[in-house]
Amino acid sequence: MACCVVGHHGGLPDFGNPKTDYPGMPTFAGRIKKGMAGGIPACHWNGTLPDPGRKPDIKDPYALSMWVRMLYSCLVDADYLDTEAFMAESKPQRGNYDSMSVLLERLKDNIRPWFPGNTELNKKRCSILSQCLEKAPQPRGIYSLTVPTGGGKTVSSLAFALQHAVANGLDRVIYVIPYTSIIEQNAAVFREILGENNVVEHHSGVCCDDNDETNTANHFQRLAAENWDAPVIVTTAVQFFESIYSNRSSQCRKLHNLANSVVIFDEAQMLPTCHLLPCVGAMASLVSQFRATILLCTATQPVLGDLFGRFCPERQITELCPEVAENFRNFRRVTYRDGGTLSDETLAGELCREKQVLCIVNTRKTAQTLYSLLPEEGRFHLSTLLYPAHRKAVLKTIRQRLKAGLPCRVVSTSLIEAGVDVDFPSVYREIAGLDAIAQAAGRCNREGKRDAEASIVTYFRSEHPVPVLQKINIQAAHEALKQCGDPGNPETINRYFTSLRSWIGENMDKSGMMKTLREQLLPFKTVSEAFHLIEEETCTVYIPLGEGEPICHLLQEGRANREDFRRAGQYSVSIYRQHFQALVNAGDILPLSDDSAILTNLSLYDPEMGLSMKADGGKAEFI
């Protein structure tokens, strides 16, 4: 408790060394010594403390650090709420949520019209949903839901979570999702089923304007995003894990509301392998110490059982739908083909023979090279060098052409693989991890209206150098395919993740924070500064085109409010710092801060390729 009090305003400090830290050092020990030296009034309090129930194992440094974080969260959130109530002219618009029981009944009302299914496909989806509801009354713990694409895992996982929460007296459901595109889609589904005010999104793409007093929904969303007190929270993995390991009060105040919750990790295979230990450690701690349930939800389930065993050996992962192989056979909608090694010219030739086809490659440069080799009519390019609003417009055109049966050949980076609702009769995927191939297959025959034999997913090797960050994943994919051959077989996926783990070895804590926690006592500040789920340092370039132009003017003039900044994100491109600095030096962008700027040389933004990161007036190749 003393750590929490000391870090109340400035953030949790490192504990430090009581023997060597001098009074006034920015550590817990240093601050305590300063207080003991005099000058701070004594505290007199005759109150009593509540019994916390189960107490932490003080011999386990990790468990102890998580316990202190939770206590700190309780303290700072209570302080924020008291201040908010004192400053408000009227009662703050918090609470008034529906109970878990009411939300469960709404879900059951929603599924009743189409249950138990009027087509063979819907009957299979309803079977998975039924299993989730049947298993839901089981005790709190660690569960997995391994369901193929098209199996209805979004609604099934929500059904399990609500039924499980009611059966076990849990307070809320928290969805942790890797991509904002998936978040927006899932949150819209949840709102339609459960009601607007019961679902809160917390990610960078949500606009909540503090200055718009007429929009109570925005104000409500902002308040609920601060401490996650709503029944259903939908957030990103970055927000979730970096909050857990933060030492700042604004990020930590939500942590105590993770306790007594169902936490669902959608697309669980997207957890970064270089941070698996701290991620699994956090999940296991929520289960073993704070009465939470974890659900790992994906079509390509990673191998994590042994890692959970390190942190809570008494808990095993329970699969909600154990007939995994049968379910994958039932939902099989594509046929996989090994295309071998293809040059850009050969690959472009194959794509030209397809009227409608999607090709996903590993790098932006490969995407642009391949795109340039396709016929101009009906060709499209997608990468993160296009600002989000531009990508959405391109995707809208793509969907229209697919529906109309017009020529549509799309070359994209992996951004299209998850959370993007497109349906192609043929898909090509440059080999990467097997999970990436499975995600790509989800864009082929997505609606199941064509025969699986006629819906071909071709995985191939290119002649380009393998990206450094993907070498291990590609090697593990080669090993799994050599052993099993079929990328759509759950056994192949399991072999892939097993092989991937063997290649990674113990390199699952890139920040070194688990080692730090073992060797130092409560190093909160050190851990917070070291742990970043996304390691690459990027900078933001705002593009003043279309509706982005007036927003960029507001940014440049310093008149932008919170909502303006959120909207500006739809007209921004993230690039690496070295490219950012080159554009600054060339005078092609106008800096707003050390890591953000507005594009002034509009010739650098191509209407098809997006932003050129080479500072030469837009004449250089795109990279």
Protein Blocks (a to p, Z undefined) as FASTA:
>chain_A
ZZmmmmmmnopadebjfklmcghiacfklmmmmmmngoiacdddfbdcddehjaddfklm
klmmmmmmmmmmmmmmmmmmmmmmmmpmbdcdeejiacfklmmmmmmmmmmmmpgbjbfk
lmmmmmmmmmmmmmmmpccddddddddehklpmmmmmmmmmmmmmmnopabdcdddfbfk
lmmmmmmmmmmmnopklpccddfkbccdfklmklmmlmmmmmmmmnopafbdcddfklmm
mmmmpcbfklmmmmmmmgopacddehkllpcfklmmmmmmmmmmmmmmnopacddddfbd
cdfklmmmmmmmmbccddfblmlmlmmmmmocbdcddebjadfklmmmmmmmpmbdcddd
fbfklmmmmmmmpcfehpacddfkbcfklmmmmmmmmmmmmmnopacdddddfklmgopa
cddfbdcdddddfklmmmmmmmgoklopacfklmccdddddfbdcdfklmmmmmmmmmmm
mmnopakbmklmmmmmmmmmmmnmmmlbfnommmmmmmpghilklmmmmpcfblbdcddd
dddehjllmmmmmmmnopacfklmmmmmmmcccddfklmmmmmmnopaccfbfkbccdfb
lmlpcfklopafbdehhpaccZZ
